[in-house]
Amino acid sequence: MADIPETMTAIGIATPGGPDVLRPETRPVPRPGAGQILVAIAAAGVNRPDVLQRQGGYTPPPGASDIPGLEFAGTVVARGEGARRYAIGQQVCALVPGGGYAEFAVVDESNALPLPNGFSLAEAGAVPETYFTVWTNVFQRGRLQAGESFLVHGGSSGIGTTAIQLARAFGATVLATAGSEEKCRACRELGADHAINYRTEDFVAAARAATGGRGVDLILDMVGGDYIDRNYEAAADQGRIVQIAFLNGPKTTANFSRLMLKRLTHTGSTLRPRTIAEKAAIAVELHEKVWPLLEAGRCRPQIHATFPLAQAAEAHRLMESSAHIGKIVLTV
């Protein structure tokens, strides 16, 4: 641990509230435990769960850092007992249950991945949270196959831009909803076959028209609320809906007879509380099946803006405005 400082700057949450409660603090530099690596962070992605945590609605799981931030990229500077996967000085990106908004963080080495060839640290810092989320929900739980149709709500978000690219790369027909013509255009440029402006179009009618009246095989939804019932209507017979968030709330009135009559599957998951081993298994598949796509330029994180770490509050203001397309990144 020579040459590693005792303290670091991190972004703390003074009290649940608006963006201004995010403030730089001096914290001890964490020490890597068995199987862990200590990373000097260069870039950290900003994600919707960070906003929920700041507001007091998403408590870190037991044992996780109270510092927000679920993903980062940087350089390995120390290794705990038994950690041998990455060399000191190697650049990695990683998924963590907290701690990303800081100068240093620890992570189990199995939840880190090498930087994709040709990626900057800022780009790599925008990869883990959305790619882990999309892979486990669209391809593992949702079982998306080549030749199927796929609809992602919030197509211009970090999750949405990732899902569009991956679904297209694996041979699906891709539909996306977004809230403006500019965002719809961005979805099409990323590979969406159909982009639906939900402010001016009924996404159910548009999705059914785009699939010749058949409906959509798989829907990835982060909206919830009244979208739940509308997803049932937009889905094809034996379609699947995967729920990953509830921006419009987790409660609604839905016609559940469609679930039976169309033999639908409605499932969902959260990523942050899952075990190190579960996340490690996702990392293995990503490295095998997705890293080649990243390195070939077939998929790429879409970075809308970067902010210095000390300006985390400004990054959250932008996130809450929904004016961004793709990812927001903090740089250290």
N, C-alpha and C positions, 0 to 999 in steps of 0.2 A: 504493500500500500504506500510505498515511498512516493513522494512528489504529488500525492493526492491530498487536496486540502481537507481540513477537518469540517469546514462548513461550506455551504453553497447557498445560492439564491433559488428560491422556489416560489411558486404562486400559491398562497393560502386563500382560504375562504373565511373572511372575518366573521361573517354571520350569514345565514341564508338570505338571499335577496337578489338584487339586480346586478348587472355587470360590474358596478363600482365596488362590490364587496371582494373582488379579486385583487389581491395586493401582494407585491413582492415581500418575501420574508426571508430571514436567515434561518436555515435549518442545518442539522448535522448531515454530512454526507453519509448515506447508508453504506453498510458493510455487507459484502456478499456472503451468504450462507452456503451450505453444502449444495452443490449443483447449480449455483447461481453465478452470474457475471455482473460486474459493475460497469456501467456504460456512461461515458461522458457524452451527454446528449447534444446533438447539433440541431435537431428539428423535432417537433412534436405536433401531431395532428390535433385539430379541434373538432369535436364531435357533439352531436345532440345530447348524448348522455352526460357530457361535461356540464352542459347548461342545466339539465335536470338536477345534477348533484349540487351545483351552485345555488339553485333555488330551494334546496332542501328536500327534493323529492326522489333522490336516488343515492341511498347510503352505500358507501363502499362495503364490499363483503368482508367478513371477519379476517383480520390479518393483513388486509390491504392498506396501502398508504392512503391518508386522507387528502393528499395532494391530488388535484384533478389531473386528467390526462391518461388516455388508454393506449397510446401508441407513441413510438418515438424511433428515431434513428440516430446512431452515433458510433463511437469508437470504444471497444472493450479496453478497459484500463486496469482491471483486476479480476481475479477468478477465485471463487470459493472452493472449498475442499471437493475434489472429485470432478470439478468442471474442466473439461478438456476439449470440448467441441470447437471452441473459438480461441484463437491465439490473442495474446495481448497485442493491441494495435489493429486488430481486424475490425472492419466496419460492419455493423449489423443493423437490422430493424427488428422491432419486437412489439408484442402485444402484452399489455400489463393490466391488472385490475385497478391501477391507480399509480400516481407518481410521475407522470410524463411531463408535467409543467415544471420542470426543474433542470438544473445543470447536470445532475447525476441521478441515476436510478439503477436499481437492481432488478434482475429478471431471471427466472429459471432458464438455463441455456436451451432447453427444449422448446421454449416459447419464443425464441429468437430465430431469425433467418438471415442468411448472408445478403448483403445488398445485391439486388439484381444488377448484372453487368450493364454499364452505361447509365445507371441511375445516379442522380445527385442525392446528397443526404436529405435535402428538402423533399424531393420526390419520394424517397424511401420512407420518410417519416409520415407520409400520407397514405401508405399502403396497408399496414396490418389490420386496423380496426374494420375497414370496409371490406377488404378481401377475405379475412377470416369470416366475417358476418355473411357475406354473399355466398361464399363457398359452402358453409355449413347449412345455410337455409335454402338456397336455390338448388344446389347439386346433391347434398346429402339428404336433407329432410324433404325437399321438393322433388328430387329425382328427375330433374329436367333432362330430356333426351334430345338429340339432334332430330330435327324435323317437327318438333312440337312448337306450339305458340306460347309465348311468355309475356306477361304484362307486369311492369313495375310501376308502382305509384311513386311520385316524387322523383321523376327520372333525371332531374337536373341536380339532385343532391349528391353528396359523396357516395352514399349507398347506390343511388340510382345510376350515376355515371359508371360506377364499377359494374353493376348488374347488367347494364346494356352491353358493355364491351365483352364481358365474359359469356353472356348468353349468346351473343352473335358469334363469338369465336368458337363456341361449341355447337353451332349449327342450328340454333333456334330462330324462329321468326319472332322479332322483338317489337313489342308495343310499350309505350311509355306515356304517362300523364305528366303534365307540367303546367305551371300557372301563367305563362305568357308565350307570345309567339317567339320571342328571343330564346326562351328556354326550350321550347319545342324544336327550334332550329338546331340548338346545341345537341339535343337528343338525337336528331336525325344525323348530324355530322359524326356522332360517336357510333352510329350503326343501327339505330332504331329504324325499323321498317315503317312504323306508324307512330307519330307523336300526336297526342290528343291534348288540346288546351282545355283543361277541366273547367275553366271559367266561362267558356263560350260553347262547349260541346258536352253532351251527355256521354260520359266515357263508356257506359254500358252499351248504348246503341253503336257508338263508334267501334268498340271492340268486337261486337258481334258482326258488324259490317265488314271489318277488316279480316275476319275469319270465315267469311261466307255464311254467316248465320250460325256457325257451329259453337262459337264461344272459345274461351281461352283455356289452354291446358293447365297452366300454372300462373298464379298471381302472387306477387310479393307485395305485401301491404304494410306500410308503417303509419297509416292514417287512422284506421279504426272508425269508431263512431258509425255514421250511416253508411260508410263505405262497406261495412261488413255485409249488410243485406244486398247492396248493389254488386259486390263481388260474387255472391251466390248467383245473382242473375247473369253476370257477365261470363261465368265459368262454363266450360264445356261439360258434357256428361263425363263423369269420373274425373273431373278436374280437381286440382289441388290449390288450396290457398294457404300461404305461410304468413303468419302474423309476426312482425318483429318490433312493432311500436304502436302507440295509440295517440298520435298527435291531436286527434279529435275526440279522445276519450275512450275508455275501455267498455262503456256501457251503451247499449242501443236496443232497439226493437227490430228483430229480424224474422223473416219468414223461413223457419227452419225446415219446413216441408221440402224446400228445394234441396237441402242437404241430403234428404232421403231419396227423393225422386230422381235427382241427378247423380246420386251415389258419390257425393263430394267428400273430400278429405280436407278438414280445416285444422291445421296444426300451428305451432309457433315455438319460439325459443328465445332465451336470452343468452348472451355470450359471457358477460362479465363474471357471473358467479360460478361458471363451470370450472372444473378442476384443471390443474396443471396438465395432468395426463390427457384429458379430453382436448385441451387446446393444442397439446403436442401432436396429437393424432391429426388434427386439422392442418397443423404446420407441415407435417410430412406430405400430405396430399397436395398442399399448395406448392411446395418446393418441386414436387414431381410433375404436376400437371399445369400449374399456372406460371411458375417462374420462367419456363421457356417462352410463354406468350409475352411476358413482360420484356424479356431480353430481346425478343424478336420485334418489339414495337407494336405488337398486335393489341396490347392493352397498355394503358398508361394512366396514372392518376391525373386528374384534371385539377390543377391548383389555381384557384381563383385569386387568392391573396396570401401574402405572408406578413407577419407582424413580429417585432422583437418580443421576447418573452415578457418583458416588463409591460407590454401593451396588450396583455391577455384580455383585459376588459374591452378594448376596442374590437378584438377578434370576436368576442362573444356578442357584442352589439351587432356586428355584421351577420353572425350566425342567426341571431334572432330576427333580423330584418328579412331574412330569406331572399335577399337580393343576389346572393352568390350562386355561381354555377360550379359545382364540384367541391373541392376541399379548401379549407382554411388551415394554414400552418403557422406555428410559432417557431421562430429561429432563436438559437442560443448563441 
